[in-house]
Amino acid sequence: MAPEQTELLRLVDPAALGRRVRAARETAGLDLPGLAALAGLRATHLADIEAGRARPTLLVLSAVAEHTCTCADVLLLGLPADLVPELYRRLDDAALGLTAGTAAPALRTADQVLDLLAAASLPFLELAARRLRASALESLGDLAGAVAELRRATAVPVAEVAWIRDLISLSRCHRELGELDEAIAAGEDATTTIRQLGLAETTEAIQLTVTVAAAYLVRGDVRHGARLCRRAADRADAYGLPVAKASAMWNASCALDAGGDPAAGLALALEALAIYERLGETRLVARLRVDVVTLQLKTPSPDLDGALAMLDRARVELEATPSTHLDAARHRLCAARVRHSLGDHERAADLLRESEALAPAGAADLRAWQSALRGRLAAGRGDAHRAREHFLTAVHTLVGNGADKDAAQLWFELGDTLTTLGEDELALQAFRSAGASQGLRAPVLTTLPRMS
C-alpha cells in the first residue's frame, strides 16, 4: 500500500468509509457474513466498520475491495484516485477562465466537481471547489451565495494565506450586503488564530485588518477605522510589505474622506495608486482609480475630463482582470456622476442604468448611491417630487445599512435641492431630519491620523 493511502486512512471519516464499504458489498450482491468470510474477518468486526465504529487497516480494506470488485482508492476516497488530478486540473482551468472574466463556466465546473465529491472524502479538493464557487458567485453578483460558500471554506482554520484570503472575501461580501457586524467579526474573530498559525506578518493578514477597517468606516466609526489603517500601515512598513501598505493607505484615504477631508484622502489614494501601478496589481489599480475619481469629485474644481480618461483606463483594466459585477457597477456609477457634473445628463442616465443592471441585489450601499444620483437627475429636470422620492430611498437604505452619517449628508443635500426647486417647506423638513441624525450639523473637518 502506498504511504499516501496510510495517511488518507488516518484522515478519512470512519462513518463515510463505512457507508462506502456497505454500498460496495451490496453492489457485489454479498451479505455481511458472506463478505466477512471471504475477507477473513469476523462478521461483527465488518459490521463495526460499516457502522463507522471501527477503522479498518489497509490490509483489511484491500481484502474487502478485492472481494467486492472495487479498489481501495474508491473505498477510501469515494472515487478513483487517478480522477483526482483531473478534477484539480478542471478547477485550475476554470479559475483561469474566471480570471478572464468568464464566471458562469467557472461556477458550472465547481458545481460539477462538488457533485462528484458528494460521497467522497477529499476535503482539500472540496475546499478548492468551494473557493472557486465562492469567487464565481461573487463575480456574478450573488453575494449571499458567496457568503454561504465562504463560511464553509473558513470554518476550519488552515495555516495558509489562502484561508485569510477567504476571510477577506467573506468580510467584503458581508460589508457589501450591509451586514457590518458580520463583516467586522469575520476578521476580528480570526485575529488570535492568525497569530497562532504564524500568519500575522503576511500581506493577507494586514489586508484583512484594512478590510475590517472599511466596515467600521461604513458604520460611521471613522476614528477607529482610521486607527486600524494607521496600525496596518505601520505593520506593513515593519514587515516590508508594499502591497499591504498600499491597501492600508487606500482605506486610510477613505477615512480621511469620511472625516471631511477629501483632498487629503485624494493625495493618499494617489500614493497608493502609484505603489499598485509599480507592482503591477492591475485589478487593485482599476478599483482604486474609481475611488480616486470619486474623491476628485468632492474637491473644488475637479478635472472632469481627466476623471473620464482615468475611468476609461479603469474600464479596460477591469475587463482584463477577474473583476466582479459589483466592480463594474461601481465604475459605471462613478462615470455617470462625472457625466452629470459635466451637464451631460442623458449620458449620465444611460450609465446609471448600466450600473443598476450590473449591481448585485443585496449591494445596499451601492443601491443607495444609485438612488441619490437618480434624485439629482430628477432635480435637474425640475421634478421635485421624483427627486425627493429617490433621495428618501437612498436615505432609508443607508440608515438600514448603519451608515447614519452618510444618510445625514444626503438629508442636507435634499434640503438644498428642494430649496433650489422652490419647495421650502419640504426643504425645511429635510434639514430638520439631517439635524436629528445623531445630532449632526453641516459638514466640518475632523482631525484624523495622517499617513507618513
C-alpha positions as CSV (number, residue, x, y, z in Angstrom):
1,M,0.0,0.0,0.0
2,A,1.2,3.5,-0.9
3,P,2.2,5.8,2.0
4,E,-0.4,8.3,0.9
5,Q,-3.1,5.7,1.4
6,T,-2.0,5.2,5.0
7,E,-2.4,9.0,5.6
8,L,-5.8,9.0,3.8
9,L,-7.0,6.2,6.0
10,R,-5.9,8.1,9.1
11,L,-7.9,11.2,8.0
12,V,-11.0,9.7,6.4
13,D,-14.3,9.9,8.2
14,P,-15.0,6.4,9.5
15,A,-18.7,6.8,9.0
16,A,-18.3,7.8,5.4
17,L,-15.8,5.0,4.8
18,G,-18.2,2.5,6.4
19,R,-21.1,3.7,4.1
20,R,-18.9,3.1,1.1
21,V,-17.9,-0.4,2.3
22,R,-21.5,-1.3,2.8
23,A,-22.5,0.1,-0.6
24,A,-19.7,-1.9,-2.3
25,R,-20.8,-5.1,-0.5
26,E,-24.4,-4.6,-1.5
27,T,-23.5,-3.8,-5.1
28,A,-21.5,-7.0,-5.2
29,G,-24.6,-9.0,-4.1
30,L,-23.0,-10.2,-0.8
31,D,-24.5,-10.3,2.6
32,L,-22.4,-9.2,5.6
33,P,-21.4,-12.8,6.8
34,G,-20.5,-13.7,3.2
35,L,-18.1,-10.8,2.7
36,A,-16.6,-11.3,6.2
37,A,-15.9,-14.9,5.4
38,L,-14.3,-14.1,2.0
39,A,-12.1,-11.3,3.5
40,G,-11.1,-13.4,6.6
41,L,-12.9,-11.2,9.1
42,R,-15.3,-11.7,11.9
43,A,-18.8,-10.6,10.9
44,T,-19.0,-8.4,14.0
45,H,-15.8,-6.5,13.0
46,L,-17.1,-5.9,9.5
47,A,-20.4,-4.7,11.0
48,D,-18.5,-2.2,13.1
49,I,-16.6,-1.0,10.1
50,E,-19.8,-0.4,8.1
51,A,-21.3,1.4,11.0
52,G,-18.3,3.7,11.4
53,R,-17.5,2.3,14.8
54,A,-14.1,0.9,13.7
55,R,-11.5,2.0,11.2
56,P,-10.1,-0.9,9.1
57,T,-6.4,-1.5,8.4
58,L,-5.2,-1.1,4.8
59,L,-4.9,-4.9,4.6
60,V,-8.5,-5.3,5.6
61,L,-9.6,-2.6,3.2
62,S,-7.7,-4.2,0.4
63,A,-9.3,-7.6,1.1
64,V,-12.8,-6.0,1.1
65,A,-12.0,-4.2,-2.2
66,E,-10.8,-7.4,-3.8
67,H,-14.0,-9.3,-3.0
68,T,-16.4,-6.5,-3.9
69,C,-14.7,-6.0,-7.4
70,T,-13.6,-2.4,-6.5
71,C,-10.4,-0.9,-5.3
72,A,-9.1,0.5,-2.0
73,D,-8.8,4.0,-3.5
74,V,-12.5,4.1,-4.3
75,L,-13.4,2.9,-0.8
76,L,-11.0,5.5,0.8
77,L,-11.8,8.5,-1.4
78,G,-15.2,7.7,-2.9
79,L,-13.9,7.9,-6.4
80,P,-10.8,6.5,-8.4
81,A,-7.5,8.0,-7.3
82,D,-6.5,8.7,-10.9
83,L,-9.5,11.0,-11.2
84,V,-8.3,13.4,-8.5
85,P,-5.5,15.1,-10.6
86,E,-8.1,15.5,-13.4
87,L,-10.5,17.3,-11.1
88,Y,-7.8,19.6,-9.8
89,R,-6.9,20.4,-13.4
90,R,-10.5,21.2,-14.2
91,L,-10.7,23.6,-11.2
92,D,-7.4,25.3,-12.3
93,D,-8.6,25.7,-15.8
94,A,-11.9,27.2,-14.6
95,A,-10.0,29.6,-12.3
96,L,-8.0,30.8,-15.2
97,G,-11.3,31.3,-17.1
98,L,-12.6,33.3,-14.1
99,T,-9.5,35.5,-14.4
100,A,-10.5,36.2,-18.0
101,G,-14.0,37.2,-16.9
102,T,-16.0,34.1,-17.6
103,A,-17.7,33.4,-14.2
104,A,-20.6,31.3,-15.4
105,P,-18.4,28.4,-16.7
106,A,-16.3,28.5,-13.6
107,L,-19.5,28.1,-11.5
108,R,-20.6,25.2,-13.6
109,T,-17.2,23.5,-13.1
110,A,-17.3,24.0,-9.4
111,D,-20.8,22.6,-9.2
112,Q,-19.8,19.5,-11.3
113,V,-16.8,18.8,-9.1
114,L,-18.8,19.2,-5.9
115,D,-21.4,16.8,-7.3
116,L,-18.7,14.2,-7.9
117,L,-17.4,14.8,-4.3
118,A,-20.8,14.4,-2.7
119,A,-20.0,10.9,-1.4
120,A,-16.2,11.3,-1.4
121,S,-13.6,12.1,1.3
122,L,-11.4,14.7,-0.3
123,P,-11.6,17.7,1.9
124,F,-8.8,19.7,0.2
125,L,-10.3,19.2,-3.2
126,E,-13.7,20.1,-1.9
127,L,-12.2,23.3,-0.4
128,A,-10.7,24.2,-3.7
129,A,-14.0,23.7,-5.4
130,R,-15.9,25.8,-2.8
131,R,-13.3,28.6,-3.2
132,L,-13.9,28.6,-6.9
133,R,-17.6,28.6,-6.4
134,A,-17.5,31.5,-4.0
135,S,-15.4,33.6,-6.4
136,A,-17.7,32.8,-9.3
137,L,-20.8,33.7,-7.3
138,E,-19.3,37.0,-6.1
139,S,-18.3,37.8,-9.6
140,L,-21.8,37.2,-10.8
141,G,-23.3,39.4,-8.0
142,D,-24.7,36.6,-5.8
143,L,-23.2,37.9,-2.6
144,A,-25.4,35.9,-0.3
145,G,-24.4,32.7,-2.1
146,A,-20.7,33.7,-1.9
147,V,-21.1,34.2,1.8
148,A,-22.6,30.8,2.3
149,E,-19.6,29.1,0.5
150,L,-17.0,31.3,2.2
151,R,-18.5,30.4,5.6
152,R,-17.9,26.7,4.8
153,A,-14.4,27.4,3.4
154,T,-13.3,29.4,6.5
155,A,-15.0,27.2,9.2
156,V,-11.7,25.2,9.8
157,P,-8.6,27.4,10.2
158,V,-5.7,26.3,7.9
159,A,-2.1,27.5,8.2
160,E,-2.0,29.1,4.8
161,V,-2.7,32.6,3.4
162,A,-5.5,31.3,1.2
163,W,-7.6,30.9,4.4
164,I,-7.0,34.6,5.2
165,R,-7.9,35.5,1.6
166,D,-11.2,33.6,2.1
167,L,-11.8,35.7,5.3
168,I,-11.1,38.9,3.4
169,S,-13.7,37.9,0.8
170,L,-16.2,36.9,3.5
171,S,-15.8,40.3,5.3
172,R,-16.1,42.2,2.0
173,C,-19.2,40.4,0.9
174,H,-20.8,40.9,4.3
175,R,-20.0,44.6,4.0
176,E,-21.5,44.9,0.6
177,L,-24.6,43.2,1.9
178,G,-24.9,45.8,4.6
179,E,-24.1,43.2,7.3
180,L,-21.5,45.3,9.0
181,D,-21.3,43.5,12.4
182,E,-20.7,40.2,10.5
183,A,-18.1,41.9,8.3
184,I,-16.2,43.1,11.4
185,A,-16.5,39.8,13.2
186,A,-15.2,37.8,10.2
187,G,-11.8,39.5,10.6
188,E,-11.6,40.2,14.3
189,D,-12.7,36.8,15.4
190,A,-9.7,35.3,13.5
191,T,-7.0,37.6,14.9
192,T,-5.8,35.3,17.6
193,T,-5.9,32.2,15.3
194,I,-3.9,34.1,12.6
195,R,-1.2,34.9,15.1
196,Q,-1.1,31.3,16.5
197,L,-0.8,29.9,12.9
198,G,2.2,32.2,12.3
199,L,0.5,34.2,9.6
200,A,0.4,37.6,11.3
201,E,3.3,39.0,9.3
202,T,1.7,38.3,5.9
203,T,0.3,40.8,3.3
204,E,-3.1,39.0,3.6
205,A,-3.3,39.4,7.4
206,I,-2.8,43.2,7.0
207,Q,-5.3,43.3,4.2
208,L,-7.8,41.6,6.4
209,T,-7.3,44.3,9.0
210,V,-8.0,47.1,6.5
211,T,-11.0,45.2,5.2
212,V,-12.4,45.2,8.7
213,A,-11.5,48.9,8.9
214,A,-13.6,49.6,5.8
215,A,-16.6,48.1,7.6
216,Y,-16.0,50.4,10.6
217,L,-15.9,53.4,8.2
218,V,-19.2,52.4,6.5
219,R,-20.7,52.1,10.0
220,G,-19.6,55.6,10.8
221,D,-16.9,54.8,13.3
222,V,-14.3,56.9,11.4
223,R,-11.8,57.3,14.1
224,H,-11.5,53.6,14.9
225,G,-11.3,52.8,11.2
226,A,-8.6,55.3,10.7
227,R,-6.6,53.9,13.7
228,L,-6.8,50.4,12.2
229,C,-5.5,51.7,8.9
230,R,-2.6,53.5,10.6
231,R,-1.6,50.5,12.6
232,A,-1.9,48.3,9.4
233,A,0.4,50.7,7.5
234,D,3.0,50.7,10.3
235,R,3.0,46.8,10.4
236,A,3.3,46.7,6.6
237,D,6.3,49.1,6.8
238,A,7.9,47.0,9.6
239,Y,7.5,43.7,7.6
240,G,8.5,45.2,4.2
241,L,5.1,44.5,2.6
242,P,4.4,47.3,-0.1
243,V,1.1,45.8,-1.3
244,A,-0.2,45.7,2.3
245,K,0.9,49.2,2.9
246,A,-0.9,50.5,-0.2
247,S,-4.0,48.7,0.9
248,A,-3.8,50.4,4.3
249,M,-3.2,53.8,2.6
250,W,-6.2,53.2,0.4
251,N,-8.6,52.6,3.3
252,A,-7.0,55.5,5.2
253,S,-7.8,57.8,2.3
254,C,-11.5,56.7,2.7
255,A,-11.2,57.5,6.4
256,L,-9.9,61.0,5.7
257,D,-12.8,61.5,3.2
258,A,-15.3,60.2,5.8
259,G,-13.8,62.7,8.3
260,G,-14.5,65.6,6.0
261,D,-11.1,66.0,4.2
262,P,-11.4,64.5,0.7
263,A,-8.4,66.5,-0.6
264,A,-6.1,64.7,1.9
265,G,-7.8,61.5,1.1
266,L,-7.2,62.0,-2.6
267,A,-3.5,62.7,-2.0
268,L,-3.1,59.4,0.0
269,A,-5.1,57.4,-2.6
270,L,-2.8,58.7,-5.4
271,E,0.2,57.5,-3.4
272,A,-1.4,54.0,-3.0
273,L,-2.2,54.0,-6.7
274,A,1.4,54.7,-7.6
275,I,2.5,51.7,-5.5
276,Y,0.0,49.4,-7.1
277,E,1.0,50.5,-10.6
278,R,4.6,49.9,-9.8
279,L,3.9,46.4,-8.6
280,G,1.5,45.5,-11.5
281,E,-1.6,45.0,-9.3
282,T,-3.9,45.5,-12.2
283,R,-7.3,44.7,-10.6
284,L,-6.5,46.8,-7.5
285,V,-5.3,49.6,-9.8
286,A,-8.6,49.5,-11.6
287,R,-10.7,49.6,-8.5
288,L,-8.6,52.3,-6.9
289,R,-8.9,54.5,-10.0
290,V,-12.7,54.5,-9.4
291,D,-12.2,55.6,-5.8
292,V,-9.7,58.3,-6.9
293,V,-12.2,59.8,-9.3
294,T,-14.9,59.6,-6.5
295,L,-12.6,61.7,-4.3
296,Q,-11.8,64.1,-7.1
297,L,-15.5,64.8,-7.5
298,K,-15.5,66.0,-3.9
299,T,-12.8,68.6,-4.3
300,P,-13.2,72.1,-5.7
301,S,-13.0,72.4,-9.5
302,P,-12.2,68.8,-10.3
303,D,-10.6,67.9,-13.6
304,L,-13.6,66.2,-15.1
305,D,-12.0,65.4,-18.5
306,G,-9.1,63.9,-16.6
307,A,-11.5,61.9,-14.5
308,L,-13.2,60.5,-17.6
309,A,-9.8,59.5,-19.0
310,M,-8.9,57.7,-15.7
311,L,-12.2,55.9,-15.8
312,D,-11.6,54.8,-19.4
313,R,-8.3,53.2,-18.2
314,A,-10.1,51.6,-15.3
315,R,-12.7,50.0,-17.6
316,V,-10.0,48.4,-19.8
317,E,-8.3,47.1,-16.7
318,L,-11.4,45.7,-15.1
319,E,-12.3,43.9,-18.3
320,A,-8.8,42.4,-18.4
321,T,-8.9,41.0,-14.8
322,P,-11.2,38.9,-12.7
323,S,-13.5,41.8,-11.7
324,T,-17.0,41.3,-10.3
325,H,-20.3,42.7,-11.4
326,L,-20.0,44.9,-8.3
327,D,-16.7,46.4,-9.5
328,A,-18.3,47.1,-12.9
329,A,-21.5,48.6,-11.3
330,R,-19.4,51.0,-9.2
331,H,-17.4,52.0,-12.2
332,R,-20.5,52.9,-14.2
333,L,-22.0,54.8,-11.3
334,C,-18.8,56.9,-11.0
335,A,-18.8,57.6,-14.7
336,A,-22.4,58.6,-14.5
337,R,-21.6,61.1,-11.7
338,V,-18.8,62.6,-13.8
339,R,-21.1,63.0,-16.8
340,H,-23.7,64.5,-14.5
341,S,-21.1,67.0,-13.3
342,L,-20.3,67.9,-16.9
343,G,-24.0,68.6,-17.6
344,D,-24.4,65.5,-19.9
345,H,-27.5,64.3,-18.1
346,E,-28.6,61.9,-21.0
347,R,-25.3,60.0,-20.9
348,A,-25.3,60.0,-17.1
349,A,-28.8,58.4,-17.1
350,D,-27.5,55.7,-19.6
351,L,-24.5,54.9,-17.4
352,L,-26.7,54.9,-14.3
353,R,-29.0,52.3,-15.9
354,E,-25.9,50.2,-16.8
355,S,-24.8,50.4,-13.1
356,E,-28.3,49.4,-11.8
357,A,-28.4,46.4,-14.2
358,L,-25.0,45.2,-13.0
359,A,-25.4,45.8,-9.3
360,P,-26.0,42.8,-7.1
361,A,-29.4,42.8,-5.5
362,G,-28.0,42.8,-2.0
363,A,-25.5,45.6,-2.5
364,A,-27.4,48.0,-0.3
365,D,-24.7,50.7,-0.1
366,L,-24.3,50.9,-3.9
367,R,-28.1,50.9,-4.4
368,A,-28.4,53.9,-2.1
369,W,-25.9,56.0,-4.1
370,Q,-27.6,55.0,-7.4
371,S,-30.9,56.3,-5.9
372,A,-29.2,59.5,-4.9
373,L,-27.9,60.1,-8.4
374,R,-31.4,59.4,-9.7
375,G,-32.6,62.1,-7.4
376,R,-30.1,64.6,-8.7
377,L,-31.1,63.8,-12.3
378,A,-34.8,64.3,-11.4
379,A,-33.9,67.6,-9.8
380,G,-32.1,68.6,-13.0
381,R,-35.4,68.1,-14.8
382,G,-37.2,70.2,-12.2
383,D,-39.1,67.2,-10.9
384,A,-39.1,67.9,-7.1
385,H,-41.4,65.0,-6.3
386,R,-39.2,62.4,-8.0
387,A,-36.1,63.9,-6.7
388,R,-37.4,63.7,-3.1
389,E,-38.7,60.2,-3.7
390,H,-35.2,59.0,-4.9
391,F,-33.4,60.8,-2.1
392,L,-35.6,59.3,0.5
393,T,-35.0,55.8,-0.9
394,A,-31.3,56.4,-0.6
395,V,-31.5,57.8,2.9
396,H,-33.6,54.9,4.2
397,T,-31.3,52.4,2.6
398,L,-28.2,54.0,4.2
399,V,-29.9,54.2,7.6
400,G,-30.9,50.5,7.3
401,N,-27.2,49.8,6.5
402,G,-26.0,51.6,9.6
403,A,-24.5,54.5,7.6
404,D,-26.2,57.3,9.6
405,K,-23.6,59.9,8.8
406,D,-23.9,59.4,5.0
407,A,-27.7,59.5,5.4
408,A,-27.5,62.8,7.2
409,Q,-25.4,64.3,4.5
410,L,-28.0,63.2,1.9
411,W,-30.7,64.9,4.0
412,F,-28.7,68.1,3.8
413,E,-28.3,67.7,0.0
414,L,-32.0,67.0,-0.3
415,G,-32.8,70.2,1.6
416,D,-30.5,72.3,-0.6
417,T,-32.1,70.6,-3.7
418,L,-35.7,71.3,-2.6
419,T,-34.8,74.9,-1.7
420,T,-33.4,75.4,-5.2
421,L,-36.7,73.9,-6.6
422,G,-38.8,76.3,-4.5
423,E,-40.1,73.6,-2.2
424,D,-39.2,75.5,1.0
425,E,-41.5,73.5,3.4
426,L,-40.2,70.2,2.3
427,A,-36.7,71.5,2.4
428,L,-37.1,72.5,6.0
429,Q,-38.3,69.0,6.8
430,A,-35.2,67.6,5.2
431,F,-32.9,70.0,7.1
432,R,-34.6,69.0,10.4
433,S,-34.1,65.3,9.6
434,A,-30.5,66.0,8.9
435,G,-30.1,67.6,12.3
436,A,-31.9,64.8,14.0
437,S,-29.5,62.2,12.6
438,Q,-27.2,61.7,15.6
439,G,-27.0,65.4,16.2
440,L,-25.1,66.1,13.0
441,R,-24.8,69.6,11.7
442,A,-23.3,70.9,8.4
443,P,-20.2,69.1,7.4
444,V,-17.0,70.1,9.3
445,L,-13.4,68.9,9.1
446,T,-12.4,66.1,11.5
447,T,-8.8,65.7,12.5
448,L,-7.7,62.1,11.7
449,P,-4.4,60.3,12.0
450,R,-2.3,61.1,8.9
451,M,-0.2,58.6,7.0
452,S,3.5,59.3,6.8
